Amino acid sequence: MSAEKIIGEWKKGTFKPVYWLEGEEPFFIDQVMHYAEHKILAESEAGFNLTIFYGKDAAWTDVVNACRRYPMFSERQVVLLKEAQQMRDIDKLEGYIENPLPSTVFVVSYKDKKVDGRSKLSKLLKQKGEMLTTKKMYDSQLPEWANQMVLHHGLGITQKALLLLVDHIGNDLSRIQNEIEKLAVNLGPRKNITEDDIENYIGVSKEFNVFELQDAAAKKDMAKAIRIIGYFEANPKAAPIQLVLPALYNFFSKVFMLFSMQGQDEKTIASALGVNPYFMKDYLAAAKRYDYRGVENILLLLHQYNLRSIGIHDSGTSDASLMKELIVKMMA
C-alpha cells in the first residue's frame, strides 16, 4: 500500500492496529509518520493518547506496554516507534503484533532497511497490519514527480524550469517539496514557475548550469561550453565535477542507446529511455552530430575523466581544467 492510500484510509477513519513503514525512501515514511503524529488524534486527545519512542533509546518491553494500554477519553491511542532500525531485539515485538490491541494504532518507521520477507515478523505484519515498502525513485521519474508536486500546489512550470529544479536538487524528494513550497510563496498571484523564478528564488543560474553545459556539448558549441565551465570555476558550488560528469554520462549513454532503436517512433523511444518526449529532439540531434563512434568515444572519455577527477592517473589537475580538456576532446 502506498503512503497516499494509508493516509487516505486514515482520513476516512479506517485504521489497522499495526503499520510498518520500511525502505530506502524516507520521504514517504516521514509523510505517513507526520500525519500519524499530528492528524490522527485531535489536539485535546493527543496529550493522553500519543506516545513516541525512538529506536536507539527504546526498550521493546516499554513499547509493548504502551501499545497494550487503553486510550483515555478517546476512541483510540497512537504509539509511534521512530528510527526502529536502531532498536535492539526488535523481533521481540512479534508477540504484540501477533495479538495487537484494536484501540491502538502502532506505527513503526524502519528506514533504509527491509524486514526479511521469510521471517515470522514479516508474515505477522502482512497478516495483522499494513506494510509500506519504499524504494528510491529513479532519476528519470523525478521530473514527473516534481511536476505533480507543482500541480498539487495549483501551479504550472515550464519544462526548462522543471529540469533546472530537478537537476540542481537531485534525488532528494523532501528538498524538492521544500523548494516548490518556497516558490509557491514567492510567486504571489502568478501561477506559472519560470527559469527566472528558479534563478531568483533557488539560486540556479538559468544560463550557467549543468543542463546548459549538456546542451552545449550536444550541439558542439565549444564557446558556450567553455564560458559555462569558466562560470563553474569561479563558482565552485554551482556545479562540482562530481555532478557534471554523471549528468553528461547519463545524457550520452541514452544517445548511444538510440543507435539500437532505429525505425521506432519518438514516443516509443522516449518511453524506453525514460526521457520526457519534449526533450527527444535534443537526443536525436546529438546522435546525428556525433554518430555511433563519436558517442562511444565520449563515453570512454567520461569514464577516463571520472577516474582522473578522483585522483586516479592524475597528479592534481584542477576540476575546471579537466572539464575543459574533456569538452575539447569530446568535440574534436
FIDOTI-275512 format. One record per residue (C-alpha): x, y, z; residue number from 0. Coordinates in steps of 0.05 Angstrom, whole numbers, plus 5000, padded with zeros to 4 digits. Layout:
% residues N
<pt <X; Y; Z>; NUM>
...
This chain:
% residues 332
<pt <5000; 5000; 5000>; 0>
<pt <5025; 5070; 4984>; 1>
<pt <5033; 5128; 5033>; 2>
<pt <4976; 5164; 4998>; 3>
<pt <4929; 5105; 5007>; 4>
<pt <4947; 5096; 5081>; 5>
<pt <4934; 5170; 5095>; 6>
<pt <4871; 5167; 5053>; 7>
<pt <4843; 5110; 5096>; 8>
<pt <4861; 5147; 5159>; 9>
<pt <4823; 5208; 5135>; 10>
<pt <4762; 5163; 5127>; 11>
<pt <4770; 5137; 5198>; 12>
<pt <4795; 5068; 5176>; 13>
<pt <4852; 5042; 5218>; 14>
<pt <4892; 4977; 5225>; 15>
<pt <4927; 4962; 5290>; 16>
<pt <4998; 4960; 5261>; 17>
<pt <5034; 4998; 5206>; 18>
<pt <5105; 4981; 5186>; 19>
<pt <5140; 5033; 5142>; 20>
<pt <5206; 5010; 5113>; 21>
<pt <5255; 5020; 5056>; 22>
<pt <5304; 5068; 5023>; 23>
<pt <5260; 5129; 5010>; 24>
<pt <5250; 5169; 5075>; 25>
<pt <5203; 5220; 5044>; 26>
<pt <5142; 5174; 5042>; 27>
<pt <5158; 5144; 5110>; 28>
<pt <5163; 5214; 5141>; 29>
<pt <5099; 5235; 5106>; 30>
<pt <5059; 5178; 5140>; 31>
<pt <5093; 5188; 5207>; 32>
<pt <5079; 5262; 5207>; 33>
<pt <5005; 5251; 5193>; 34>
<pt <5002; 5197; 5248>; 35>
<pt <5034; 5244; 5298>; 36>
<pt <4995; 5307; 5282>; 37>
<pt <4929; 5288; 5249>; 38>
<pt <4900; 5222; 5274>; 39>
<pt <4884; 5249; 5344>; 40>
<pt <4852; 5315; 5360>; 41>
<pt <4897; 5363; 5399>; 42>
<pt <4855; 5351; 5462>; 43>
<pt <4866; 5276; 5456>; 44>
<pt <4940; 5274; 5439>; 45>
<pt <4963; 5294; 5509>; 46>
<pt <4938; 5229; 5538>; 47>
<pt <4939; 5183; 5478>; 48>
<pt <5001; 5197; 5436>; 49>
<pt <5066; 5162; 5455>; 50>
<pt <5131; 5168; 5416>; 51>
<pt <5192; 5123; 5421>; 52>
<pt <5259; 5126; 5386>; 53>
<pt <5292; 5060; 5369>; 54>
<pt <5361; 5076; 5396>; 55>
<pt <5335; 5091; 5466>; 56>
<pt <5272; 5048; 5470>; 57>
<pt <5265; 4981; 5505>; 58>
<pt <5218; 4933; 5470>; 59>
<pt <5182; 4920; 5536>; 60>
<pt <5165; 4994; 5543>; 61>
<pt <5139; 4997; 5472>; 62>
<pt <5095; 4935; 5482>; 63>
<pt <5069; 4960; 5549>; 64>
<pt <5050; 5027; 5517>; 65>
<pt <5014; 4991; 5460>; 66>
<pt <4974; 4949; 5509>; 67>
<pt <4947; 5009; 5546>; 68>
<pt <4876; 5030; 5534>; 69>
<pt <4861; 5101; 5508>; 70>
<pt <4837; 5155; 5556>; 71>
<pt <4777; 5198; 5536>; 72>
<pt <4787; 5177; 5464>; 73>
<pt <4767; 5122; 5416>; 74>
<pt <4839; 5103; 5402>; 75>
<pt <4912; 5117; 5421>; 76>
<pt <4972; 5125; 5376>; 77>
<pt <5041; 5095; 5390>; 78>
<pt <5098; 5115; 5344>; 79>
<pt <5165; 5079; 5341>; 80>
<pt <5213; 5123; 5301>; 81>
<pt <5282; 5101; 5275>; 82>
<pt <5264; 5029; 5292>; 83>
<pt <5323; 5003; 5252>; 84>
<pt <5366; 5024; 5311>; 85>
<pt <5326; 4985; 5362>; 86>
<pt <5355; 4923; 5396>; 87>
<pt <5313; 4860; 5399>; 88>
<pt <5261; 4888; 5351>; 89>
<pt <5239; 4817; 5337>; 90>
<pt <5211; 4816; 5408>; 91>
<pt <5153; 4858; 5382>; 92>
<pt <5127; 4796; 5347>; 93>
<pt <5087; 4776; 5409>; 94>
<pt <5047; 4841; 5408>; 95>
<pt <5039; 4843; 5332>; 96>
<pt <5010; 4773; 5335>; 97>
<pt <4955; 4797; 5382>; 98>
<pt <4950; 4873; 5376>; 99>
<pt <4901; 4917; 5414>; 100>
<pt <4847; 4943; 5366>; 101>
<pt <4844; 5010; 5401>; 102>
<pt <4919; 5023; 5389>; 103>
<pt <4947; 5049; 5324>; 104>
<pt <5020; 5026; 5326>; 105>
<pt <5063; 5058; 5271>; 106>
<pt <5136; 5037; 5261>; 107>
<pt <5188; 5074; 5219>; 108>
<pt <5242; 5027; 5196>; 109>
<pt <5286; 5068; 5149>; 110>
<pt <5339; 5045; 5100>; 111>
<pt <5324; 4972; 5113>; 112>
<pt <5272; 4919; 5099>; 113>
<pt <5248; 4864; 5145>; 114>
<pt <5267; 4795; 5119>; 115>
<pt <5207; 4771; 5078>; 116>
<pt <5218; 4700; 5102>; 117>
<pt <5217; 4718; 5176>; 118>
<pt <5160; 4707; 5224>; 119>
<pt <5157; 4782; 5236>; 120>
<pt <5144; 4796; 5162>; 121>
<pt <5089; 4744; 5158>; 122>
<pt <5056; 4772; 5221>; 123>
<pt <5059; 4843; 5193>; 124>
<pt <5024; 4821; 5129>; 125>
<pt <4971; 4784; 5168>; 126>
<pt <4956; 4833; 5224>; 127>
<pt <4976; 4901; 5197>; 128>
<pt <4997; 4942; 5137>; 129>
<pt <5066; 4947; 5106>; 130>
<pt <5094; 5005; 5065>; 131>
<pt <5158; 4987; 5029>; 132>
<pt <5192; 5046; 4995>; 133>
<pt <5250; 5050; 4946>; 134>
<pt <5290; 5108; 4918>; 135>
<pt <5257; 5140; 4858>; 136>
<pt <5294; 5132; 4792>; 137>
<pt <5324; 5197; 4766>; 138>
<pt <5282; 5191; 4704>; 139>
<pt <5219; 5193; 4748>; 140>
<pt <5239; 5257; 4785>; 141>
<pt <5214; 5308; 4734>; 142>
<pt <5144; 5278; 4731>; 143>
<pt <5141; 5271; 4807>; 144>
<pt <5163; 5344; 4816>; 145>
<pt <5113; 5366; 4764>; 146>
<pt <5057; 5331; 4802>; 147>
<pt <5080; 5367; 4865>; 148>
<pt <5077; 5433; 4828>; 149>
<pt <5006; 5417; 4803>; 150>
<pt <4986; 5398; 4875>; 151>
<pt <5002; 5469; 4895>; 152>
<pt <4957; 5496; 4839>; 153>
<pt <5017; 5519; 4798>; 154>
<pt <5048; 5506; 4730>; 155>
<pt <5121; 5503; 4709>; 156>
<pt <5159; 5509; 4644>; 157>
<pt <5196; 5447; 4620>; 158>
<pt <5264; 5481; 4626>; 159>
<pt <5249; 5508; 4695>; 160>
<pt <5228; 5438; 4717>; 161>
<pt <5292; 5408; 4691>; 162>
<pt <5334; 5462; 4724>; 163>
<pt <5299; 5449; 4790>; 164>
<pt <5308; 5373; 4789>; 165>
<pt <5379; 5374; 4762>; 166>
<pt <5401; 5423; 4816>; 167>
<pt <5370; 5386; 4874>; 168>
<pt <5377; 5314; 4852>; 169>
<pt <5343; 5254; 4885>; 170>
<pt <5320; 5289; 4949>; 171>
<pt <5244; 5289; 4950>; 172>
<pt <5238; 5328; 5015>; 173>
<pt <5282; 5384; 4988>; 174>
<pt <5245; 5386; 4922>; 175>
<pt <5180; 5394; 4961>; 176>
<pt <5210; 5449; 5004>; 177>
<pt <5235; 5488; 4944>; 178>
<pt <5168; 5483; 4909>; 179>
<pt <5134; 5508; 4971>; 180>
<pt <5184; 5566; 4974>; 181>
<pt <5168; 5583; 4901>; 182>
<pt <5093; 5580; 4915>; 183>
<pt <5101; 5632; 4969>; 184>
<pt <5146; 5678; 4928>; 185>
<pt <5105; 5676; 4864>; 186>
<pt <5049; 5718; 4894>; 187>
<pt <4988; 5719; 4848>; 188>
<pt <5026; 5687; 4790>; 189>
<pt <5013; 5614; 4775>; 190>
<pt <5070; 5593; 4730>; 191>
<pt <5142; 5579; 4750>; 192>
<pt <5195; 5602; 4700>; 193>
<pt <5270; 5595; 4694>; 194>
<pt <5276; 5665; 4723>; 195>
<pt <5240; 5642; 4786>; 196>
<pt <5288; 5583; 4793>; 197>
<pt <5346; 5631; 4787>; 198>
<pt <5318; 5684; 4834>; 199>
<pt <5289; 5641; 4890>; 200>
<pt <5331; 5577; 4887>; 201>
<pt <5397; 5605; 4864>; 202>
<pt <5408; 5565; 4800>; 203>
<pt <5434; 5607; 4742>; 204>
<pt <5390; 5597; 4681>; 205>
<pt <5449; 5607; 4635>; 206>
<pt <5506; 5573; 4672>; 207>
<pt <5484; 5504; 4696>; 208>
<pt <5495; 5431; 4681>; 209>
<pt <5435; 5428; 4634>; 210>
<pt <5463; 5485; 4592>; 211>
<pt <5532; 5452; 4590>; 212>
<pt <5500; 5388; 4567>; 213>
<pt <5462; 5427; 4514>; 214>
<pt <5527; 5460; 4490>; 215>
<pt <5562; 5392; 4487>; 216>
<pt <5504; 5361; 4449>; 217>
<pt <5506; 5419; 4398>; 218>
<pt <5583; 5420; 4394>; 219>
<pt <5581; 5493; 4417>; 220>
<pt <5652; 5499; 4443>; 221>
<pt <5649; 5573; 4460>; 222>
<pt <5586; 5565; 4502>; 223>
<pt <5614; 5504; 4538>; 224>
<pt <5679; 5539; 4556>; 225>
<pt <5640; 5600; 4583>; 226>
<pt <5598; 5555; 4627>; 227>
<pt <5659; 5518; 4654>; 228>
<pt <5691; 5586; 4668>; 229>
<pt <5630; 5604; 4710>; 230>
<pt <5635; 5537; 4747>; 231>
<pt <5708; 5552; 4761>; 232>
<pt <5690; 5620; 4791>; 233>
<pt <5631; 5589; 4829>; 234>
<pt <5655; 5520; 4853>; 235>
<pt <5590; 5504; 4889>; 236>
<pt <5547; 5517; 4827>; 237>
<pt <5565; 5451; 4793>; 238>
<pt <5622; 5409; 4821>; 239>
<pt <5654; 5360; 4773>; 240>
<pt <5622; 5302; 4811>; 241>
<pt <5555; 5329; 4789>; 242>
<pt <5574; 5348; 4718>; 243>
<pt <5605; 5282; 4696>; 244>
<pt <5547; 5236; 4716>; 245>
<pt <5498; 5284; 4682>; 246>
<pt <5538; 5283; 4617>; 247>
<pt <5545; 5207; 4621>; 248>
<pt <5471; 5198; 4632>; 249>
<pt <5455; 5241; 4571>; 250>
<pt <5505; 5210; 4523>; 251>
<pt <5491; 5138; 4546>; 252>
<pt <5419; 5150; 4525>; 253>
<pt <5442; 5180; 4459>; 254>
<pt <5484; 5116; 4450>; 255>
<pt <5422; 5073; 4461>; 256>
<pt <5387; 5108; 4403>; 257>
<pt <5431; 5072; 4353>; 258>
<pt <5398; 5006; 4371>; 259>
<pt <5328; 5035; 4365>; 260>
<pt <5327; 5057; 4293>; 261>
<pt <5259; 5052; 4260>; 262>
<pt <5218; 5063; 4323>; 263>
<pt <5176; 5125; 4334>; 264>
<pt <5198; 5181; 4381>; 265>
<pt <5145; 5167; 4434>; 266>
<pt <5165; 5093; 4439>; 267>
<pt <5239; 5112; 4443>; 268>
<pt <5226; 5165; 4496>; 269>
<pt <5188; 5114; 4539>; 270>
<pt <5244; 5063; 4532>; 271>
<pt <5297; 5113; 4551>; 272>
<pt <5257; 5144; 4608>; 273>
<pt <5262; 5212; 4574>; 274>
<pt <5209; 5266; 4571>; 275>
<pt <5185; 5267; 4498>; 276>
<pt <5194; 5343; 4499>; 277>
<pt <5270; 5333; 4500>; 278>
<pt <5275; 5276; 4450>; 279>
<pt <5296; 5324; 4394>; 280>
<pt <5359; 5340; 4434>; 281>
<pt <5379; 5267; 4439>; 282>
<pt <5365; 5254; 4366>; 283>
<pt <5403; 5316; 4343>; 284>
<pt <5464; 5295; 4385>; 285>
<pt <5463; 5226; 4354>; 286>
<pt <5466; 5257; 4285>; 287>
<pt <5522; 5305; 4303>; 288>
<pt <5568; 5254; 4335>; 289>
<pt <5549; 5187; 4302>; 290>
<pt <5560; 5119; 4334>; 291>
<pt <5635; 5121; 4342>; 292>
<pt <5635; 5193; 4366>; 293>
<pt <5586; 5177; 4422>; 294>
<pt <5624; 5114; 4440>; 295>
<pt <5687; 5155; 4446>; 296>
<pt <5651; 5206; 4490>; 297>
<pt <5630; 5151; 4539>; 298>
<pt <5702; 5126; 4543>; 299>
<pt <5727; 5197; 4555>; 300>
<pt <5676; 5208; 4610>; 301>
<pt <5699; 5144; 4645>; 302>
<pt <5772; 5165; 4638>; 303>
<pt <5759; 5235; 4665>; 304>
<pt <5716; 5209; 4722>; 305>
<pt <5777; 5169; 4745>; 306>
<pt <5822; 5229; 4738>; 307>
<pt <5773; 5272; 4778>; 308>
<pt <5783; 5226; 4838>; 309>
<pt <5859; 5225; 4831>; 310>
<pt <5870; 5162; 4790>; 311>
<pt <5923; 5172; 4736>; 312>
<pt <5924; 5246; 4751>; 313>
<pt <5973; 5289; 4791>; 314>
<pt <5925; 5343; 4814>; 315>
<pt <5895; 5377; 4753>; 316>
<pt <5841; 5426; 4773>; 317>
<pt <5768; 5407; 4761>; 318>
<pt <5758; 5465; 4712>; 319>
<pt <5820; 5444; 4672>; 320>
<pt <5795; 5372; 4670>; 321>
<pt <5727; 5395; 4644>; 322>
<pt <5758; 5440; 4591>; 323>
<pt <5803; 5383; 4567>; 324>
<pt <5744; 5336; 4566>; 325>
<pt <5699; 5383; 4525>; 326>
<pt <5754; 5396; 4474>; 327>
<pt <5767; 5321; 4464>; 328>
<pt <5692; 5306; 4461>; 329>
<pt <5682; 5356; 4405>; 330>
<pt <5746; 5340; 4367>; 331>
